[in-house]
């Protein structure tokens, strides 16, 4: 009996592949922190946009008189 990829349970996919920190200098580590903070701000903005969209949709589909 053979198995295919579809037969296996889905694997969690890593979003980011973290660098090996031992090889980075202080300035490179500070730059890495800045890049991560920028990515966090970008993701938080996307979350807010999706929440606003969901709230608008909830108001639109709200039953009359509710």
Secondary structure, DSSP 8 states (H G I E B T S, - for coil): ----GGGS------S-----GGG--HHHHHHHHHHHHHHHHHHHHHHHHHHHHHHHHHHHT--TT-
